[in-house]
Amino acid sequence: MNAPRATLYTSAVLAAATGLAAFPWDDALPLKGEARSRTCGSTLAIGLELDGQGAITRLGVRAHACAIGQAAACAFARGATGATLADLCRTRDALEQWLDGEGGLPEWPGLDVIAPARDYPSRHGAIVLAWDAALAALGNGSSET
């Protein structure tokens, strides 16, 4: 018998999804990237501004994604200030391993809210959208997950 799946759209996920309102899109941000999930069709655009050391100082998000994608993007946005390209690459790799069942949930604030989505492979592409869009903005990633 299969183990029961975790509830996907919890009140915490829905609350996190609405948190993206704190990171509105800003056309003036100098670095922009987009990503699209092949599995669900969700899309996400990120605009970034960096300091002289390459750390994120400001960002804006435009999401057309399910609540899981929006909640993951909110976690990204809340934890991104001060993050560098190396931090984003490390977390993106750790996310992939976690989604593949080969590691623990990455150390990034707020990701625990989307933990139940690991049991739903159709949502995996939406979970990584923000990291993929940010890497595309920094010229270091693919735009389709």
N, C-alpha and C positions, 0 to 999 in steps of 0.2 A: 504494500500500500504506500502511496506517495505521501510525504509529509505535507501538512497544510501550508499554503502560501501565506506570507505576511500580508496584512492589509496595506494596499498601495497608497491610496489617497487619504491619508490621515489628516486630522485637523492641523497638526504641526506642519505637514507638507503644504497644505493650502495656505496657512499663515505665512510660511517662508516664501511661497510663490508671490504673494502680494507685496513682499518686502522689496521686490525689484523697483517699485515706485520711487525708492530712495536713490536710485541710480539712473536718472533720465538720460536719454540720448542727447548728445551735444555735438552738432556738426563741426564745432571749432576744435574738437580733440584731434591732434595731429596724426595719430596712428589708428587705423581702422582695419578690422578683420571680420570676416563672416564665416560661419560654419553651418552645415546642413547635415541632419541625420538621415542616412539612407533607409534606416529601419522604420522611422515614423514620419519623416518629412518635416520635422521641426527645424526651424532656422533661428539663428541668433547672430546678432552683430554686436561688436564691442568696439568702443573708441577708448583709446588710452593716451595718457600723458605720462612721461617719465622724467625723473630728475637726472642730473648729470652723471650719476652712478648707474643709471639704467633701472632704477626701482620705480614701480608704479606709484604715481602721486594722485592721479585722478582717473576716473573712468565713467563711461556711460554705456547702458545696455539697451538694445532693442530686441525683444524676444517675441517670436511667434512659435511658441512651444507649449507642450503639455505642462501640467502642474509640476511634474517631476523635473522636467528640464528647467522650468522657471525657478524651482526651489534650489536646484543645484547651482544655477546661475547666481542666485541670491547669495548662496554660501561663497561662491567664487568672489563676488563683488565685495562682500563684507570682509573677506580675508585678504584681498589683493593689494591693498595699500602697503607699500614697502616691499612687495614681492618682485623678484627679478626673473629674467628669462630662465635662469637655472632652476629657480624655485618652481616655476610653472612647468618646466619639462619634468622635473622630479615628481611633482604631484600628478601630472598627466600619466606618467609611466606607472605610478603606484595605483592610480585609479584603474588602469587597464588590467593590472595584475589582480586587483581586488575583484573587479567584475568577472574575471576569468576564474575566480575561486582560488587564486594562488597567493593571496596575501591578505593582510588586514586592511581595514578602512584607512585611507591616508590621513595623516595628521594635517588637517585643514579645518579651521573653525566652521562649525555648522553642517558639516557633511553627514553627521550622524542622523539628521532628519530624513535623508534619502536612503539610508541603509536598507530598508525593506525592498527597495527597487532592484536590488541585486538579483532577486528571485524572478525578475521579469526581463528577460533578454531583449524584448521589444523596446524597452526604455533605456537600454545601455547607451545608445547613441545620443539620446537627449541629455544624459547625465554629464557627458564629456564636452558638450557643445561650448560652454564658456571657455574652457581651457583651449579647445581647438581654435575658437575665434580669436582669443588673445594671442596664441602662437602664430596664427596667420597675420595678425596685426604687427607682430614683431618679425615677420618674414621667416618664421621657423616652423611652418606646419601646413597641413593639408586643410582644405576647406570642407571636406566631406568625410563624415565618420560613419 
